Amino acid sequence: MIRHREYTRARLAQVSQRLFELVHPDSRPLDELVVAGPVGRIARDEAAALDFRPAEPGERYGPLWATYWFRGRAVVPSAWEGRRVELRWDSH
């Protein structure tokens, strides 16, 4: 039995953040993030025709089974040329 759950969780979160920073030393936010929905299950071609609007930080999307489509845009810095580039998506 773990006696100090909150302390342990905080330490694990701290280690996780440090590891992330070592693996991904450079980061930048998307230049644009837009959202459409909720919609039913549709094909990508249908989703491309939806009306997208700017996504707001902290905005909630739901219910859990709802489908939203997101589109992001970013310019990859020239210093990252030849490197692997990943999108970190934290949807909470």
Residue frames as qw, qx, qy, qz and C-alpha x, y, z in Angstrom:
[[0.000, 0.888, 0.459, 0.000, 0.00, 0.00, 0.00],
 [0.389, 0.401, -0.018, 0.829, 1.32, 3.43, -0.95],
 [0.314, -0.602, -0.531, 0.507, 1.11, 5.74, 2.05],
 [0.067, -0.612, 0.010, 0.788, 1.86, 9.03, 0.35],
 [0.560, 0.507, 0.618, 0.218, -0.19, 8.90, -2.85],
 [0.233, 0.962, 0.133, -0.042, -0.25, 12.62, -3.64],
 [0.293, -0.774, 0.472, 0.303, 3.49, 12.96, -3.02],
 [0.582, -0.059, 0.739, 0.334, 4.17, 9.94, -5.24],
 [0.487, 0.711, 0.490, 0.130, 1.91, 11.30, -7.99],
 [0.050, 0.981, -0.092, -0.161, 3.62, 14.68, -7.85],
 [0.415, -0.575, 0.618, 0.340, 7.07, 13.09, -8.05],
 [0.597, 0.232, 0.713, 0.285, 6.03, 10.90, -11.00],
 [0.359, 0.885, 0.296, 0.019, 4.61, 13.94, -12.81],
 [0.147, -0.900, 0.320, 0.255, 7.87, 15.79, -12.19],
 [0.511, -0.292, 0.727, 0.353, 9.98, 12.91, -13.54],
 [0.557, 0.537, 0.613, 0.159, 7.65, 12.59, -16.53],
 [0.213, 0.970, 0.064, -0.101, 8.05, 16.30, -17.35],
 [0.291, -0.737, 0.525, 0.310, 11.84, 16.08, -17.06],
 [0.580, 0.018, 0.755, 0.305, 11.95, 13.05, -19.38],
 [0.468, 0.766, 0.439, 0.048, 9.70, 14.83, -21.89],
 [0.043, 0.966, -0.166, -0.194, 12.02, 17.84, -21.90],
 [0.426, -0.493, 0.679, 0.338, 15.03, 15.58, -22.52],
 [0.547, 0.284, 0.745, 0.255, 13.33, 13.75, -25.39],
 [0.278, 0.768, 0.434, 0.380, 11.79, 16.93, -26.86],
 [0.438, -0.349, -0.185, 0.808, 14.12, 19.83, -25.98],
 [0.058, 0.088, -0.217, -0.970, 12.50, 22.22, -28.49],
 [0.134, 0.552, 0.823, -0.012, 8.80, 22.92, -28.78],
 [0.099, 0.073, -0.093, -0.988, 6.42, 25.54, -30.09],
 [0.463, 0.396, 0.619, -0.495, 2.65, 25.93, -30.17],
 [0.420, 0.478, 0.670, 0.381, 0.57, 25.53, -33.30],
 [0.060, -0.015, 0.142, 0.988, 0.07, 28.74, -35.26],
 [0.552, -0.054, -0.135, -0.821, -3.60, 27.88, -35.74],
 [0.031, 0.112, 0.984, -0.135, -6.00, 25.32, -34.28],
 [0.506, -0.012, -0.137, -0.851, -9.57, 25.13, -35.55],
 [0.223, 0.086, 0.939, -0.247, -12.42, 22.76, -34.67],
 [0.517, -0.051, -0.392, -0.759, -15.69, 21.57, -36.20],
 [0.446, -0.210, -0.870, -0.001, -18.43, 19.55, -34.57],
 [0.483, -0.151, 0.861, -0.049, -19.89, 17.77, -32.87],
 [0.615, 0.321, -0.434, -0.574, -20.79, 15.57, -35.80],
 [0.961, -0.060, 0.210, -0.168, -21.54, 11.92, -36.35],
 [0.626, -0.293, 0.596, 0.409, -18.97, 9.47, -37.62],
 [0.587, 0.783, 0.046, -0.201, -18.08, 10.85, -41.04],
 [0.848, 0.218, 0.131, 0.465, -15.34, 10.32, -43.59],
 [0.452, -0.393, 0.071, 0.797, -12.33, 12.61, -43.89],
 [0.168, 0.291, 0.500, 0.798, -13.63, 14.05, -47.17],
 [0.266, -0.759, -0.529, -0.272, -16.90, 15.05, -45.49],
 [0.530, -0.667, -0.232, 0.470, -15.01, 16.52, -42.54],
 [0.423, -0.053, 0.219, 0.878, -12.95, 18.73, -44.85],
 [0.039, -0.507, -0.479, -0.716, -16.18, 20.44, -45.95],
 [0.398, -0.690, -0.564, 0.217, -17.31, 21.28, -42.39],
 [0.009, 0.884, -0.025, 0.467, -17.40, 24.83, -41.02],
 [0.698, -0.144, -0.414, 0.566, -14.36, 25.17, -38.77],
 [0.197, -0.930, -0.031, -0.307, -14.00, 27.82, -36.09],
 [0.230, 0.589, -0.609, 0.480, -11.04, 28.80, -33.87],
 [0.742, -0.361, -0.549, 0.133, -10.56, 26.46, -30.91],
 [0.214, -0.828, 0.202, -0.477, -10.28, 28.27, -27.59],
 [0.324, 0.275, -0.792, 0.438, -7.82, 27.22, -24.84],
 [0.184, -0.003, 0.734, -0.654, -9.67, 25.44, -22.06],
 [0.637, 0.075, -0.204, -0.740, -12.74, 24.81, -24.21],
 [0.486, -0.082, 0.840, -0.229, -14.61, 21.62, -23.34],
 [0.498, 0.201, -0.601, -0.592, -15.76, 19.15, -25.97],
 [0.187, 0.018, 0.939, -0.286, -18.30, 16.51, -25.17],
 [0.815, -0.448, 0.313, -0.193, -20.02, 14.34, -24.35],
 [0.476, -0.486, 0.697, 0.228, -17.33, 11.65, -24.37],
 [0.623, 0.234, 0.717, 0.209, -18.79, 9.84, -27.37],
 [0.381, 0.875, 0.121, -0.273, -19.09, 12.99, -29.51],
 [0.740, 0.157, 0.308, 0.577, -16.90, 13.40, -32.59],
 [0.048, 0.940, -0.046, -0.335, -15.04, 16.64, -33.27],
 [0.790, 0.390, 0.114, 0.458, -12.62, 17.36, -36.08],
 [0.322, -0.841, 0.117, 0.419, -9.54, 19.49, -35.51],
 [0.714, 0.567, 0.066, 0.406, -7.18, 21.06, -38.00],
 [0.479, -0.762, 0.085, 0.427, -3.86, 22.56, -36.99],
 [0.609, 0.724, -0.030, 0.323, -1.33, 24.66, -38.88],
 [0.535, -0.759, 0.201, 0.312, 2.29, 25.36, -38.01],
 [0.537, 0.764, -0.344, 0.092, 5.50, 26.37, -39.70],
 [0.917, -0.265, -0.028, 0.297, 8.37, 24.04, -38.87],
 [0.165, -0.910, 0.284, 0.255, 11.50, 26.07, -38.02],
 [0.677, 0.627, -0.385, 0.015, 14.36, 25.67, -40.45],
 [0.117, -0.603, 0.734, -0.289, 16.59, 24.68, -37.51],
 [0.731, -0.082, 0.597, -0.322, 14.51, 21.50, -37.22],
 [0.690, 0.517, -0.366, -0.350, 15.28, 20.42, -40.79],
 [0.547, 0.325, -0.771, 0.032, 16.05, 16.72, -41.00],
 [0.096, -0.133, 0.806, -0.568, 14.76, 16.08, -37.46],
 [0.207, -0.433, -0.869, -0.123, 11.68, 14.16, -36.44],
 [0.222, -0.170, 0.135, -0.950, 8.76, 16.49, -35.66],
 [0.213, -0.368, -0.904, 0.051, 5.84, 15.33, -33.50],
 [0.340, -0.517, -0.139, -0.773, 2.55, 16.88, -32.45],
 [0.149, -0.091, -0.824, 0.538, 1.95, 16.67, -28.71],
 [0.428, -0.411, -0.400, -0.699, -1.81, 16.51, -28.26],
 [0.102, -0.086, -0.789, 0.600, -3.04, 16.82, -24.67],
 [0.326, -0.406, -0.530, -0.669, -6.83, 16.54, -24.71],
 [0.106, -0.043, 0.698, -0.707, -7.51, 15.94, -21.00]]
